[in-house]
Amino acid sequence: MGKTKLDLRERVFARGLSYPSDAELLMLVLGSGTKDLPVEEIAYKMSDVIDVSGRENLVDNFLKIPGVGLGKALAVAAALEFGRRKAAPLNAVIRDPQDLLPFIKQYAYKAAEHFIAVSLSGAHEILSQKVVAVGNSNSAIISPREVFFEAVQARASAVILAHNHPAGGASPSDEDIDTTRRLCSAADILGISVLDHIIVSRSEYFSFKEHNMLKEAA
């Protein structure tokens, strides 16, 4: 186990901090695991918790993971908060799908489908980004209430929807089109614009806006 961590540190030192995965970055923050749980497993569990937690319940959710005590929970939460303050996507201006891809491309490597809602200001600056549903390898159950909760709280003018296709390929399924239609209808009632729905896979992405499918979905 020590050799694994040492090898990771050497690889990251040689290749830079853009090289490791999210879980590997967490391994560097954690430093070590426990007698019964290796650091790799703790890191992967914490990565999953981060995807579905807000800042208000992150530490509490970390503490539900076996082997994670207050020290490790606070260390990771503090690292995330520091990174959020220094390099978060907040206030980044989104003009086209390529502008958003750097902030969502990590979900292309998830084994389960993750549905993300990105709230934007009237100037199309990112106000918040949140995973609102996690499903299996094929789909996730999407609730309009969860999708638009952050947008309403942030007084957003618009949202961009996004999700990954773990099985590969980024072309929308009939279910994706139907989900987009339902969410566009809900957004219209709330007075929030849906600017795009982006699907990402490991090798490509699909934009409803670029394919003129938003009006079709609505």
PyMOL commands that set and color helices and strands:
alter all, ss='L'
color gray80, all
select helices_A, chain A and resi 2-15+22-30+39-52+58-62+70-87+97-109+144-153+174-190+214-217
alter helices_A, ss='H'
color red, helices_A
select strands_A, chain A and resi 114-120+126-134+158-164+193-200+205-207
alter strands_A, ss='S'
color yellow, strands_A
deselect
rebuild
show_as cartoon
